[in-house]
Amino acid sequence: MLKIVFSLVFFVMVFIHVYPQKNGIKIGYITDNSGIQYERSLGKQWSIIGQFGYSAIPITSESESVDYSEYAGIGLYFEGRYYFSTKKDLMEGWHIGPYYHFMKGSSKSTDAESTIYLFGGTSGYQWVFNSNLTIDLLIGIGFGTWSTEEDEVFPLPPIVLPNLGFTLGYNF
């Protein structure tokens, strides 16, 4: 057992020196999802992001009998990033990558539920300051589907939504 523990400690120590770990915790807003975000570097130029937050679903309807503008609930956001710069710190500079956005909410007036699934691409710039404070701006576009409990009455077309975001955080 002691050999296994020493082997694991040795492996982790070697791995840490060869591959620097970096994490980021942020608060931010990304297309109707305000929440807490976690970013993890996977290498010198790669990272992944997950965000959990509150979503106000931007659904509108041409029908006067159904008001989708009051839908609110949870939102999950996942993104993979590739950073172009090799001369900056980890998770700093221009980035590009795919994203997946899931939003589920219910109407405040009718308790009817609605769900949105978005897939898309995003690009932006993240600054990392000497104090490890980070600021990230991003823009992109997403394509997806949405559904409500009233789908049988009102057919729903595919949607296209811009992906705009701003986060403020700390890297460690």
Secondary structure, 3 states (H helix, E strand, C coil): CHHHHHHHHHHHHHHHHHCCCCEEEEEEEECCEEEEEEEEECCCCEEEEEEEEEEECCCCCCCCCCCCCCEEEEEEEEEEEEECCCCCCCCCEEEEEEEEEEEEEEECCCCCEEEEEEEEEEEEEEEECCCCEEEEEEEEEEEEEEEECCCCCCCCCCEEEEEEEEEEEEEC
